[in-house]
């Protein structure tokens, strides 16, 4: 087997798209052993355009996996997946090439014309969401030579028609920002007071526009913080990671990883390949 090759390029989108998309990640990998990659839960939507054959997704795994829904293998070249509290196993042959678009739940309605809440726990072909524009985007990305040209295609096609009328309410955006910026979590009653809604209205609107109520979104944020801290490797122990990420203790961290990722953090580190459909950690991410 040849030595593994990894080519990753990262760029922020144009100013018009920056409020809705955090980054573009272009990836090309070859020479890795075939196997299963864990598609971990994330605070970002899974927006992938594969340039080297379809992505093969197995049924979700985890304590919150549905007994119905995606119960068989799903293969797609270009797709968007909503927020999910389960891990999706992805079968690969050691070669992967494509682009991940880090679309935020607040930006889903503006970029896709569909709120993130309509996509929760689902994986939808890109062409079912964007129609002819999706087909144009896929074709032009295949034709463009080099990452700068491909990123320019994303800016041009995705920025052409933004559905500003589908942007979430200011209260939803404020609640999302408060959850994002509160590593120790927020009491739902306090969050509702900060936003100016009742607890019931807040939960209903977050489910509608984002996909999950506050407590479940807080779980996603904590998990994402812990994952980034673990990958960076700057903290000496998992107990340190747990406390900085917002968990009660080491046991709480491991329990949540087993429920959301289907493994412990140590097991994940031992098997992890370079991320594809997941976000790559960056110092300013959480």
N, C-alpha and C positions, 0 to 999 in steps of 0.2 A: 504494500500500500504506500502511495507517495506521501511525503510529509504534508501535514495539514496546512492549508492556506486560508487565511482570513483577511478579507478586505472590507472595512467598515467606514462609511462616510456619514457624518452628521451635519445637518444644517438647519437653522431656524427658517421658518417660512417668511414670505413677504409680509410687510406691515399690515396689509389688508387681512391676512389670514392669521397673523400672530395672536390675536385675542382668542382664537378657537383651536389652533393647532400649536403644540409646543415645539415639536421638532420633526424633521424627516430623518429616518435612519436607513441608509442604503447598505445592504449586506451581500457579500458573496463569499461563500465558504465551500471548501472541497477537501477531500482527503480525510474527513473525520469518519470514525466507525458508524455504521448504520445503527439506529436505535430509536428510542423514544425520548422526546424532549417534553418537559413539563410546561404547559402553557398556564402560568400562574395567574391567580386573580390580580386585578390591577384597578387603579382609580381612573385609568384611561381606557377608551374604547380600543378594541383590537381591530385595526384597519391595515390590512395587508394586501399588497399587490405582488404576487409571485411572478418572477420572470424566467423561471426554470421548472415548469410543470406545477401541477396542483399541490396544495398543502393538504395532507391527509390527517384529518382530525378524528380521534376515537371518541366514544361517549364520555361525558364528564365524569370525574371521580371526586368524591368528597362527601362530607356529612350532609351537605345541602343539595346533593345531586338529585335531580328529579327522577322518579321511577318511569316517567314518560317523557317524550320529547326526543332529543338526539340520542337514540338508542342504537344507532348503527354508525359505521364509518362514513364520514362526510369529506368529500374532496372538492376543493374550490381553488381557482387561480387568483381570484380577487374577491375580497369579502370584508364585511364589517361585523364585528361581534360586540354585543352590548356588555355592560358590567355583569359579572358573575362571581359568586362566592365559591365556585368549584374550580378544580384544576382540569384542564383539557389536555389529555395526552396527544402528542403530535408525532406521528411516525415519519421518520426521515431516512434517506439512504446515504447520509454523510455529505450530501451536496445540497446547498440551499442558496438561492439568489433571488433577491427581491427588495422591496421597500416597505418599511413600516411607517405609517403616518400616525403621530401621537395626537389623536383627536380627543379633546376633552369632552365630558358629558355636556357641559354648558355650550359647546360649539357644535354638537351633533345636529340640532335643528337648523342652525344657520348654514352649515356646510352641506348637509345631506337632505334637508327639508323634512326630517323625521326626528322627533325628540328622542333622547337617549332612553327614556322610559319605555318606548315602544320596542326597543331592541334588547332589553334586559334578558339575559340568559339565552339569547338567540344568536345565530350566525346567519347572515343574509348576504347573498351574492351582491357585489357592488353594482352590477347592471340593473338589479331589481330596485335599487335605490336611486341611481343616477341616470338610468336609461342610456340614451345616445351619448350623453356626456361621459358616462362611465366607460362605454366602449371606446370613445375617442381617447380617454385618458390611458387606458390599457394599451391601445395600439401605439400611441405616441411614446409611451415609456419604453416599449420594446424597440422602437426605431431610434430613440435618442442614444447617442454614444457618450458614455462617461457620466459620472454622478452629477457634475454641475448642470449638464444639459437635462438630465432626468429631473432634477430638482426644479429647474426652470419650467419644465412641462407641468409639474404639480402646481406651481404658483399660477401659471397661466390658466389652466383648465379649472382648478378648484376655485380660483379667485374670480372667475368670470361671472358666476351667478351665485350670490350669497343671499340666503333667505332671511334677511334681518327680522322679518315679522315673526319668525319662529324662535327668536332668542328667548331664553327663559326669563321669567319675571325677575325684577331687581331683588326681591326678597329671596328667591331661590339662589341667585348668584351670591348674595350676602351670606346665606346659610352655608353654602359650599365653601366660601372663603374662610369662614369661622372654623369649620371642621378641618380644613386643610392646615390652618395656622395654629391648631390647638393640640399639641402632641399628648397632653394629658387627658384629652377628651372633654366633651361638654355635656352637662346634664341637659336632657331634651327640653325640660321646662325652661331652663335658662336660655337655651338656643332659641326657643320660640319667642321669649321675651325680647331677645336681642333683635330678632327679625321683625317682630310686631304682629305675629300671627298666633293663633291658638296652637296647642300641640297637635291637635287633630288635623287642622288645615296644613300645618307645616309638613307633617308626615305624608298627607295625601299629595301635596304638590311636589314633594321630593320624589315620591314614587312615580308620579306622572311625568315629570321633566327629567329626572336623573335615572330612576329605576329602583332605588331602595330608600327606606326611611332612615332617619339619622343614626340610629344605633348600628345598623348594618354598614352604612357608609363609614362610620368611625372604625369599624373592623377593617375595612379595606385600606383606610389611611394608615392604621397601625401596622398592618401586614406589609404595606409598601415601604414604610419607614424602616421596618426591621430588615426587609430584604436588601434595601440599599446599604444599610449599615453593615450587614453581613458580607455583602459583596466587596465593599471597600476594605474591610478587614482592619479598620483603625482601632477598634475596641478589643480589649484583651479576652473577654469572656462573653458567653451568651447572656449571662445575667446582666452585664453592662448594656448589651444590645437591648434586652427586654426593658430595662428601666428607661433608657433614652428613647425608645420607640413608643412608650406609653403603656406597656403591659405591667401587671402587678408584680410579676416576678418571673424567674426562669421557667417554672412549670406552666404558667399562663402562656408564655410565648410558645413553648413546645406544643401545648394542647391546641392552640389556634393554628399552628403550622400543620399539625396532623389533620385538622378539620378542613382547612382551606387548600393546602398543597398536597395532602395525601402522604406526607413524609415529614421527618424532622428537619430542622435547618442543617444539621450535620450530614444527614443522608443526601439532601439536595446539593450541598457543596461538593460532595464526593462524585456526583454524577453530572453536574451542570455543564452544558455546552454553551458556547457564545449565544446570547439571546437573539431570537429572531422576531417572534411576534410580540414579545414583551418589551417594555421600555428598558433601556440601558440606564443604570444609575448615573446621575451627574450631581456635582456638589450642590446645585441650586434646586434640585428636584423636589425635595420635601421640606 
